[in-house]
Amino acid sequence: MEGSTEFRPVEAYTEYLRLLARLQLAPQLRAKLNPSDVVQQTVLQAHTHRDQFRGRTEDEWVGWLRTILTNVLTTALRAYGRKARDVGREWSIDANLEASASRIEQWLAAAQSSPSQRASRHEQLVRLAAALSQLPTDQREAVELHHLGGYTVAEVGEFMGRTRAAAMGLIFRGLQHLRELLGEEEGNGEQ
């Protein structure tokens, strides 16, 4: 793996990969296909094939991990005989995954361009994914569907079997909790 010694290990990106996997699986598919299992297979393949990585930057490293995740998801969804997202979307898994990754980066206001800013963006991705994983399940799902999946509040409510008002409350409380978690991490990092 050329130049990868300065990159974070695959395991540092497991929550980020799990987040992307959740965003690609319609809620009704998650009962059959666990995002954690998909990520475990992705990590295993990344370790098995790490000598095939030819990139030089951490952006390329993260992109390579997303490509492996895409392949694992495609294979798993074929095994279930389902189309990607199974909610009427006509994009391929690859396009969906890249769109999700892009929304996450935009949400982090990733207009950074210097090497240190890009490294900071990767750190923010890891921190955001870890913080999201600590939210209560309903709040996490609502925030992910709305802010990272691009769904309206009404669609979030429909997916989750909740009213629009209940979905809005979950999103609001989830964002408050997320800000607290991210604020605590920043405070702990400065000590």
GROMACS elastic network, one bead per residue, 0.5 to 0.9 nm:
[ bonds ]
;  ai    aj funct       b0    kb
    1     4     6  0.56697   500
    1     5     6  0.81642   500
    1    50     6  0.58616   500
    1    52     6  0.67923   500
    1    53     6  0.53511   500
    1    54     6  0.63779   500
    1    55     6  0.78826   500
    1    56     6  0.87988   500
    2     5     6  0.80019   500
    2    51     6  0.81417   500
    2    53     6  0.71806   500
    2    54     6  0.60074   500
    2    55     6  0.67372   500
    2    56     6  0.64225   500
    3     6     6  0.70179   500
    3     7     6  0.81369   500
    3    54     6  0.86168   500
    3    55     6  0.76085   500
    3    56     6  0.54461   500
    3    57     6  0.75841   500
    4     7     6  0.51967   500
    4     8     6  0.82644   500
    4     9     6  0.88289   500
    4    53     6  0.87953   500
    4    55     6  0.81137   500
    4    56     6  0.69496   500
    4    57     6  0.77100   500
    4    58     6  0.77673   500
    4    61     6  0.77913   500
    5     8     6  0.80232   500
    5     9     6  0.87146   500
    6    58     6  0.82753   500
    7    10     6  0.88039   500
    7    57     6  0.80016   500
    7    58     6  0.58809   500
    7    61     6  0.76499   500
    8    11     6  0.79659   500
    8    12     6  0.60837   500
    8    13     6  0.78719   500
    8    58     6  0.81392   500
    9    12     6  0.55140   500
    9    13     6  0.74475   500
   10    13     6  0.54995   500
   10    14     6  0.68860   500
   10    43     6  0.64232   500
   10    46     6  0.73443   500
   10    47     6  0.79036   500
   10    62     6  0.88264   500
   10    65     6  0.78651   500
   11    14     6  0.52358   500
   11    15     6  0.84710   500
   11    43     6  0.71715   500
   12    15     6  0.76423   500
   12    16     6  0.84030   500
   12   126     6  0.70211   500
   13    16     6  0.51519   500
   13    17     6  0.60644   500
   13    18     6  0.85078   500
   13    62     6  0.82566   500
   13    65     6  0.86833   500
   13   125     6  0.84639   500
   13   126     6  0.61519   500
   13   129     6  0.84721   500
   14    17     6  0.50614   500
   14    18     6  0.59773   500
   14    19     6  0.84895   500
   14    36     6  0.87258   500
   14    39     6  0.66527   500
   14    40     6  0.81662   500
   14    43     6  0.76640   500
   14   126     6  0.84685   500
   14   129     6  0.86143   500
   14   130     6  0.88543   500
   15    19     6  0.60417   500
   15    20     6  0.86265   500
   15    39     6  0.86220   500
   15   126     6  0.70197   500
   15   127     6  0.88614   500
   15   128     6  0.87863   500
   15   129     6  0.51961   500
   15   130     6  0.56386   500
   15   132     6  0.85503   500
   15   133     6  0.70694   500
   16    19     6  0.50594   500
   16    20     6  0.63584   500
   16    21     6  0.86725   500
   16   125     6  0.67281   500
   16   126     6  0.59771   500
   16   127     6  0.86696   500
   16   128     6  0.79325   500
   16   130     6  0.73843   500
   17    20     6  0.50826   500
   17    21     6  0.61242   500
   17    22     6  0.86298   500
   17    35     6  0.87575   500
   17    36     6  0.89718   500
   17    38     6  0.89303   500
   17    39     6  0.62379   500
   17    42     6  0.84654   500
   17    65     6  0.80447   500
   17    66     6  0.73136   500
   17    69     6  0.72986   500
   17   129     6  0.83852   500
   18    22     6  0.61276   500
   18    23     6  0.85997   500
   18    35     6  0.57825   500
   18    36     6  0.61278   500
   18    38     6  0.78107   500
   18    39     6  0.58248   500
   18   129     6  0.81724   500
   18   133     6  0.89242   500
   19    22     6  0.51813   500
   19    23     6  0.63062   500
   19    24     6  0.88570   500
   19    35     6  0.81215   500
   19   129     6  0.64066   500
   19   132     6  0.82009   500
   19   133     6  0.81084   500
   19   144     6  0.81101   500
   20    23     6  0.50942   500
   20    24     6  0.64572   500
   20    25     6  0.89997   500
   20    35     6  0.87281   500
   20    66     6  0.84432   500
   20    69     6  0.85476   500
   20    97     6  0.65689   500
   20   100     6  0.66975   500
   20   101     6  0.69868   500
   21    24     6  0.52094   500
   21    25     6  0.65052   500
   21    34     6  0.88760   500
   21    35     6  0.54495   500
   21    36     6  0.82365   500
   21    38     6  0.72158   500
   21    39     6  0.74014   500
   21    69     6  0.75673   500
   21    70     6  0.85825   500
   21    73     6  0.75634   500
   21    97     6  0.80197   500
   22    25     6  0.53346   500
   22    26     6  0.78293   500
   22    27     6  0.82945   500
   22    30     6  0.76854   500
   22    34     6  0.84445   500
   22    35     6  0.57466   500
   22    36     6  0.88607   500
   22   141     6  0.86562   500
   22   144     6  0.84936   500
   23    26     6  0.75017   500
   23    85     6  0.83960   500
   23    96     6  0.85567   500
   23    97     6  0.78079   500
   23   100     6  0.70268   500
   23   144     6  0.70901   500
   23   145     6  0.70875   500
   23   148     6  0.75742   500
   23   149     6  0.61379   500
   24    73     6  0.83331   500
   24    84     6  0.69923   500
   24    85     6  0.56095   500
   24    93     6  0.71472   500
   24    96     6  0.68435   500
   24    97     6  0.66285   500
   24   100     6  0.82117   500
   24   149     6  0.85485   500
   25    28     6  0.79500   500
   25    29     6  0.59211   500
   25    30     6  0.61609   500
   25    33     6  0.80711   500
   25    35     6  0.79803   500
   25    73     6  0.88918   500
   25    84     6  0.71875   500
   25    85     6  0.51742   500
   25    86     6  0.78327   500
   26    29     6  0.53054   500
   26    30     6  0.66235   500
   26    84     6  0.82653   500
   26    86     6  0.62316   500
   26    87     6  0.68138   500
   26   159     6  0.84668   500
   27    30     6  0.53077   500
   27    31     6  0.75190   500
   27    85     6  0.88001   500
   27   159     6  0.69934   500
   27   160     6  0.78424   500
   28    31     6  0.61464   500
   28    32     6  0.79053   500
   28    86     6  0.88211   500
   28   159     6  0.86836   500
   29    32     6  0.54255   500
   29    33     6  0.59879   500
   29    34     6  0.83566   500
   29    82     6  0.88542   500
   29    85     6  0.82534   500
   29    86     6  0.81281   500
   30    34     6  0.54600   500
   30    35     6  0.70621   500
   31    34     6  0.66715   500
   32    80     6  0.84019   500
   33    36     6  0.87212   500
   33    37     6  0.75285   500
   33    38     6  0.77025   500
   33    76     6  0.76836   500
   33    77     6  0.81746   500
   33    80     6  0.86005   500
   34    37     6  0.53378   500
   34    38     6  0.65918   500
   34    39     6  0.88951   500
   35    39     6  0.62112   500
   35    40     6  0.85789   500
   36    39     6  0.50782   500
   36    40     6  0.60702   500
   36    41     6  0.86277   500
   37    40     6  0.50109   500
   37    41     6  0.62622   500
   37    42     6  0.85646   500
   38    41     6  0.52417   500
   38    42     6  0.62069   500
   38    43     6  0.87782   500
   38    69     6  0.74407   500
   38    72     6  0.65409   500
   38    73     6  0.66662   500
   38    76     6  0.78618   500
   39    43     6  0.60855   500
   39    44     6  0.84613   500
   39    69     6  0.70436   500
   39    72     6  0.83832   500
   40    43     6  0.52032   500
   40    44     6  0.62017   500
   40    45     6  0.86655   500
   41    44     6  0.50449   500
   41    45     6  0.61542   500
   41    46     6  0.85548   500
   41    69     6  0.83638   500
   41    72     6  0.70593   500
   42    45     6  0.51582   500
   42    46     6  0.60845   500
   42    47     6  0.86531   500
   42    65     6  0.75828   500
   42    66     6  0.88426   500
   42    68     6  0.59870   500
   42    69     6  0.54412   500
   42    70     6  0.89046   500
   42    71     6  0.85880   500
   42    72     6  0.64041   500
   42    73     6  0.89644   500
   43    46     6  0.50219   500
   43    47     6  0.62430   500
   43    48     6  0.85474   500
   43    65     6  0.82443   500
   43    68     6  0.86104   500
   43    69     6  0.86195   500
   44    47     6  0.52565   500
   44    48     6  0.61163   500
   44    49     6  0.86175   500
   45    49     6  0.58989   500
   45    50     6  0.80143   500
   45    68     6  0.73093   500
   45    72     6  0.88593   500
   46    49     6  0.53002   500
   46    50     6  0.54316   500
   46    53     6  0.89012   500
   46    64     6  0.86279   500
   46    65     6  0.69201   500
   46    68     6  0.70925   500
   47    50     6  0.52362   500
   47    51     6  0.84762   500
   48    51     6  0.79528   500
   49    52     6  0.55099   500
   49    53     6  0.74689   500
   50    53     6  0.54960   500
   50    54     6  0.89927   500
   51    54     6  0.79215   500
   53    56     6  0.88807   500
   53    60     6  0.88791   500
   53    61     6  0.76255   500
   53    64     6  0.72518   500
   54    60     6  0.85974   500
   54    61     6  0.87654   500
   55    58     6  0.81221   500
   55    59     6  0.86466   500
   55    60     6  0.54280   500
   55    61     6  0.64427   500
   55    64     6  0.82955   500
   56    59     6  0.84958   500
   56    60     6  0.67185   500
   56    61     6  0.76477   500
   57    60     6  0.52065   500
   57    61     6  0.63225   500
   57    62     6  0.87913   500
   58    62     6  0.61023   500
   58    63     6  0.83871   500
   58   118     6  0.85041   500
   58   119     6  0.77163   500
   58   122     6  0.80645   500
   59    62     6  0.52513   500
   59    63     6  0.61148   500
   59    64     6  0.85723   500
   59   118     6  0.80046   500
   59   119     6  0.88230   500
   59   122     6  0.81764   500
   60    64     6  0.60125   500
   60    65     6  0.86042   500
   61    64     6  0.50823   500
   61    65     6  0.63523   500
   61    66     6  0.87474   500
   62    65     6  0.50568   500
   62    66     6  0.62640   500
   62    67     6  0.86834   500
   62   122     6  0.86287   500
   63    67     6  0.62137   500
   63    68     6  0.87411   500
   63    98     6  0.89954   500
   64    67     6  0.50199   500
   64    68     6  0.63853   500
   64    69     6  0.86709   500
   65    68     6  0.51447   500
   65    69     6  0.62266   500
   65    70     6  0.86401   500
   66    70     6  0.60808   500
   66    71     6  0.86540   500
   66    94     6  0.87378   500
   66    97     6  0.76369   500
   66    98     6  0.80350   500
   66   101     6  0.87286   500
   67    71     6  0.63121   500
   67    72     6  0.86883   500
   67    94     6  0.76843   500
   67    97     6  0.89664   500
   68    71     6  0.51199   500
   68    72     6  0.62085   500
   68    73     6  0.85797   500
   69    72     6  0.50997   500
   69    73     6  0.60478   500
   69    74     6  0.84774   500
   69    97     6  0.88043   500
   70    73     6  0.51524   500
   70    74     6  0.60451   500
   70    75     6  0.86086   500
   70    93     6  0.64483   500
   70    94     6  0.58078   500
   70    97     6  0.71022   500
   71    74     6  0.50893   500
   71    75     6  0.61904   500
   71    76     6  0.85595   500
   71    93     6  0.87645   500
   71    94     6  0.84010   500
   72    75     6  0.52313   500
   72    76     6  0.61067   500
   72    77     6  0.85668   500
   73    76     6  0.50492   500
   73    77     6  0.59584   500
   73    78     6  0.84247   500
   73    84     6  0.85512   500
   73    93     6  0.76892   500
   74    77     6  0.52448   500
   74    78     6  0.61262   500
   74    79     6  0.86459   500
   74    83     6  0.88063   500
   74    84     6  0.76639   500
   74    93     6  0.68631   500
   74    94     6  0.86921   500
   75    78     6  0.51840   500
   75    79     6  0.63399   500
   75    80     6  0.89765   500
   76    79     6  0.50903   500
   76    80     6  0.66855   500
   76    81     6  0.88293   500
   77    80     6  0.51124   500
   77    81     6  0.61848   500
   77    82     6  0.55293   500
   77    83     6  0.67238   500
   77    84     6  0.69115   500
   78    82     6  0.60951   500
   78    83     6  0.75000   500
   78    84     6  0.89830   500
   79    82     6  0.78439   500
   80    83     6  0.88132   500
   82    85     6  0.83386   500
   82    86     6  0.66481   500
   83    86     6  0.53183   500
   83    87     6  0.87108   500
   83    88     6  0.89970   500
   83    89     6  0.89538   500
   83    90     6  0.89403   500
   83    92     6  0.86340   500
   83    93     6  0.86950   500
   84    87     6  0.81520   500
   84    89     6  0.77106   500
   84    90     6  0.82835   500
   84    91     6  0.78616   500
   84    92     6  0.66465   500
   84    93     6  0.56493   500
   84    96     6  0.84890   500
   85    88     6  0.75183   500
   85    89     6  0.66545   500
   85    90     6  0.89198   500
   85    91     6  0.89463   500
   85    93     6  0.78529   500
   85    96     6  0.85666   500
   86    89     6  0.69921   500
   87    90     6  0.88996   500
   89    92     6  0.84314   500
   89    96     6  0.89680   500
   91    94     6  0.79520   500
   91    95     6  0.59831   500
   91    96     6  0.62099   500
   92    95     6  0.52817   500
   92    96     6  0.61857   500
   92    97     6  0.85356   500
   93    97     6  0.59090   500
   93    98     6  0.84595   500
   94    97     6  0.51634   500
   94    98     6  0.61443   500
   94    99     6  0.84825   500
   95    98     6  0.51678   500
   95    99     6  0.60023   500
   95   100     6  0.85210   500
   96    99     6  0.50463   500
   96   100     6  0.60866   500
   96   101     6  0.85788   500
   97   100     6  0.50357   500
   97   101     6  0.61371   500
   97   102     6  0.84929   500
   98   101     6  0.50295   500
   98   102     6  0.60298   500
   98   103     6  0.85843   500
   99   103     6  0.61663   500
   99   104     6  0.86546   500
   99   149     6  0.86596   500
  100   103     6  0.50943   500
  100   104     6  0.62497   500
  100   105     6  0.86830   500
  100   148     6  0.61462   500
  100   149     6  0.63416   500
  100   150     6  0.84386   500
  101   104     6  0.51339   500
  101   105     6  0.62957   500
  101   106     6  0.86269   500
  101   148     6  0.82619   500
  102   105     6  0.51176   500
  102   106     6  0.60669   500
  102   107     6  0.84539   500
  102   148     6  0.88599   500
  103   107     6  0.59280   500
  103   108     6  0.85475   500
  103   147     6  0.77890   500
  103   148     6  0.56107   500
  103   149     6  0.77330   500
  103   150     6  0.80291   500
  104   107     6  0.50471   500
  104   108     6  0.63976   500
  104   109     6  0.87956   500
  104   110     6  0.89413   500
  104   125     6  0.76842   500
  104   128     6  0.89262   500
  104   147     6  0.81525   500
  104   148     6  0.58431   500
  105   108     6  0.50783   500
  105   109     6  0.64289   500
  105   110     6  0.54262   500
  105   111     6  0.87045   500
  105   121     6  0.77648   500
  105   124     6  0.89385   500
  105   125     6  0.73928   500
  106   110     6  0.55700   500
  106   111     6  0.78417   500
  107   110     6  0.74976   500
  107   147     6  0.76698   500
  107   148     6  0.77768   500
  108   111     6  0.87248   500
  108   121     6  0.77441   500
  108   124     6  0.73645   500
  108   125     6  0.78343   500
  108   128     6  0.85862   500
  109   112     6  0.80846   500
  109   121     6  0.89384   500
  110   113     6  0.84035   500
  110   117     6  0.85089   500
  110   118     6  0.81197   500
  110   121     6  0.64180   500
  111   117     6  0.87047   500
  112   115     6  0.84602   500
  112   116     6  0.86144   500
  112   117     6  0.51380   500
  112   118     6  0.60144   500
  112   120     6  0.86078   500
  112   121     6  0.75015   500
  113   116     6  0.82326   500
  113   117     6  0.60830   500
  113   118     6  0.61749   500
  114   117     6  0.50849   500
  114   118     6  0.61535   500
  114   119     6  0.86043   500
  115   118     6  0.50618   500
  115   119     6  0.61485   500
  115   120     6  0.85006   500
  116   119     6  0.50250   500
  116   120     6  0.60876   500
  116   121     6  0.85953   500
  117   121     6  0.61459   500
  117   122     6  0.87516   500
  118   122     6  0.63983   500
  118   123     6  0.86730   500
  119   122     6  0.51745   500
  119   123     6  0.63467   500
  119   124     6  0.86527   500
  120   124     6  0.61074   500
  120   125     6  0.86303   500
  121   125     6  0.61560   500
  121   126     6  0.86591   500
  122   125     6  0.50195   500
  122   126     6  0.63144   500
  122   127     6  0.86085   500
  123   126     6  0.51646   500
  123   127     6  0.61314   500
  123   128     6  0.85418   500
  124   128     6  0.58761   500
  124   129     6  0.84243   500
  125   128     6  0.51866   500
  125   129     6  0.61202   500
  125   130     6  0.85190   500
  126   129     6  0.53285   500
  126   130     6  0.61684   500
  126   131     6  0.86342   500
  127   130     6  0.51142   500
  127   131     6  0.60586   500
  127   132     6  0.85363   500
  127   182     6  0.74255   500
  127   185     6  0.82723   500
  128   131     6  0.50981   500
  128   132     6  0.60562   500
  128   133     6  0.85868   500
  128   178     6  0.83097   500
  128   182     6  0.73853   500
  129   132     6  0.51165   500
  129   133     6  0.62588   500
  129   134     6  0.89169   500
  130   133     6  0.51827   500
  130   134     6  0.67056   500
  131   134     6  0.52266   500
  131   135     6  0.68978   500
  131   178     6  0.63297   500
  131   179     6  0.89113   500
  131   181     6  0.60860   500
  131   182     6  0.65984   500
  131   185     6  0.89234   500
  132   135     6  0.54251   500
  132   136     6  0.87378   500
  132   139     6  0.89732   500
  132   140     6  0.59768   500
  132   143     6  0.85883   500
  132   144     6  0.83527   500
  132   174     6  0.86805   500
  132   178     6  0.66790   500
  132   181     6  0.87754   500
  133   136     6  0.81175   500
  133   137     6  0.81898   500
  133   140     6  0.71602   500
  134   137     6  0.83848   500
  134   140     6  0.81386   500
  134   178     6  0.84878   500
  134   181     6  0.82987   500
  135   138     6  0.81208   500
  135   139     6  0.62742   500
  135   140     6  0.53701   500
  135   141     6  0.89537   500
  135   174     6  0.68135   500
  135   177     6  0.70798   500
  135   178     6  0.71050   500
  135   181     6  0.88353   500
  136   139     6  0.54417   500
  136   140     6  0.60491   500
  136   141     6  0.85911   500
  136   174     6  0.79212   500
  137   140     6  0.51234   500
  137   141     6  0.60569   500
  137   142     6  0.85593   500
  138   141     6  0.51957   500
  138   142     6  0.61259   500
  138   143     6  0.86170   500
  138   160     6  0.82291   500
  138   170     6  0.69066   500
  138   171     6  0.89270   500
  138   174     6  0.84695   500
  139   142     6  0.51596   500
  139   143     6  0.61218   500
  139   144     6  0.84786   500
  139   167     6  0.86676   500
  139   169     6  0.87277   500
  139   171     6  0.60600   500
  139   172     6  0.84375   500
  139   173     6  0.69189   500
  139   175     6  0.82030   500
  139   177     6  0.88891   500
  140   143     6  0.52557   500
  140   144     6  0.60117   500
  140   145     6  0.84918   500
  140   170     6  0.83527   500
  140   171     6  0.80539   500
  140   174     6  0.63143   500
  140   175     6  0.88329   500
  140   178     6  0.89529   500
  141   144     6  0.51231   500
  141   145     6  0.59851   500
  141   146     6  0.84742   500
  141   156     6  0.86648   500
  141   160     6  0.84023   500
  141   170     6  0.88334   500
  141   171     6  0.86578   500
  141   174     6  0.89956   500
  142   145     6  0.52665   500
  142   146     6  0.60829   500
  142   147     6  0.83349   500
  142   153     6  0.84882   500
  142   156     6  0.62558   500
  142   157     6  0.81243   500
  142   160     6  0.79049   500
  142   167     6  0.66092   500
  142   168     6  0.82633   500
  142   170     6  0.61811   500
  142   171     6  0.54350   500
  142   174     6  0.76656   500
  143   146     6  0.52929   500
  143   147     6  0.56535   500
  143   148     6  0.72519   500
  143   149     6  0.86302   500
  143   156     6  0.89235   500
  143   170     6  0.75994   500
  143   171     6  0.50993   500
  143   172     6  0.82565   500
  143   174     6  0.62986   500
  143   175     6  0.70011   500
  144   147     6  0.55711   500
  144   149     6  0.59332   500
  144   150     6  0.84613   500
  144   171     6  0.88140   500
  145   148     6  0.57936   500
  145   150     6  0.63872   500
  145   151     6  0.57707   500
  145   152     6  0.83329   500
  145   153     6  0.87671   500
  145   155     6  0.86789   500
  145   156     6  0.62705   500
  145   159     6  0.89512   500
  146   149     6  0.55754   500
  146   150     6  0.52304   500
  146   152     6  0.60065   500
  146   153     6  0.64534   500
  146   155     6  0.84112   500
  146   156     6  0.64977   500
  146   171     6  0.76984   500
  147   150     6  0.56920   500
  147   151     6  0.74009   500
  147   152     6  0.88674   500
  147   171     6  0.88503   500
  148   151     6  0.81437   500
  151   154     6  0.80167   500
  151   155     6  0.58389   500
  151   156     6  0.62587   500
  152   155     6  0.51103   500
  152   156     6  0.62277   500
  152   157     6  0.86583   500
  153   156     6  0.50177   500
  153   157     6  0.62392   500
  153   158     6  0.86528   500
  153   164     6  0.60931   500
  153   165     6  0.83654   500
  153   167     6  0.63236   500
  153   168     6  0.62086   500
  153   171     6  0.84612   500
  154   157     6  0.50907   500
  154   158     6  0.62297   500
  154   159     6  0.87164   500
  154   162     6  0.89627   500
  154   163     6  0.75412   500
  154   165     6  0.84568   500
  154   167     6  0.75068   500
  154   168     6  0.84945   500
  155   159     6  0.60970   500
  155   160     6  0.84795   500
  155   164     6  0.80349   500
  155   167     6  0.89710   500
  156   159     6  0.51716   500
  156   160     6  0.61063   500
  156   161     6  0.84036   500
  156   162     6  0.80408   500
  156   163     6  0.89305   500
  156   164     6  0.76179   500
  156   167     6  0.62961   500
  156   168     6  0.85976   500
  157   160     6  0.51561   500
  157   161     6  0.58009   500
  157   163     6  0.52670   500
  157   164     6  0.50704   500
  157   165     6  0.79994   500
  157   166     6  0.71221   500
  157   168     6  0.80391   500
  158   161     6  0.51063   500
  158   162     6  0.61177   500
  158   163     6  0.71832   500
  158   164     6  0.77396   500
  158   167     6  0.87136   500
  159   162     6  0.77569   500
  160   163     6  0.86606   500
  160   167     6  0.78822   500
  162   165     6  0.80373   500
  162   166     6  0.59173   500
  162   167     6  0.61951   500
  163   166     6  0.51170   500
  163   167     6  0.62049   500
  163   168     6  0.85644   500
  164   167     6  0.50977   500
  164   168     6  0.61318   500
  164   169     6  0.86469   500
  165   168     6  0.50142   500
  165   169     6  0.62136   500
  165   170     6  0.87012   500
  166   169     6  0.50410   500
  166   170     6  0.62625   500
  166   171     6  0.86755   500
  167   170     6  0.50697   500
  167   171     6  0.62054   500
  167   172     6  0.85893   500
  168   171     6  0.51141   500
  168   172     6  0.61024   500
  168   173     6  0.85970   500
  169   172     6  0.50596   500
  169   173     6  0.60412   500
  169   174     6  0.82555   500
  170   173     6  0.52450   500
  170   174     6  0.57833   500
  170   175     6  0.84410   500
  171   174     6  0.50111   500
  171   175     6  0.60764   500
  171   176     6  0.85827   500
  172   175     6  0.52685   500
  172   176     6  0.62689   500
  172   177     6  0.86740   500
  173   176     6  0.50432   500
  173   177     6  0.60805   500
  173   178     6  0.84155   500
  174   177     6  0.51289   500
  174   178     6  0.59531   500
  174   179     6  0.85708   500
  175   179     6  0.60806   500
  175   180     6  0.85437   500
  176   179     6  0.52200   500
  176   180     6  0.63223   500
  176   181     6  0.87362   500
  177   180     6  0.50391   500
  177   181     6  0.61776   500
  177   182     6  0.86252   500
  178   181     6  0.50526   500
  178   182     6  0.60968   500
  178   183     6  0.83685   500
  179   182     6  0.51482   500
  179   183     6  0.58736   500
  179   184     6  0.84566   500
  180   183     6  0.50166   500
  180   184     6  0.60612   500
  180   185     6  0.86142   500
  181   184     6  0.51543   500
  181   185     6  0.62949   500
  181   186     6  0.87625   500
  182   185     6  0.51081   500
  182   186     6  0.63207   500
  182   187     6  0.86823   500
  183   186     6  0.51384   500
  183   187     6  0.62199   500
  183   188     6  0.86504   500
  184   188     6  0.60863   500
  184   189     6  0.85177   500
  185   188     6  0.50629   500
  185   189     6  0.60726   500
  185   190     6  0.87533   500
  186   189     6  0.51024   500
  186   190     6  0.64527   500
  187   190     6  0.54211   500
  187   191     6  0.69487   500
  188   191     6  0.56577   500
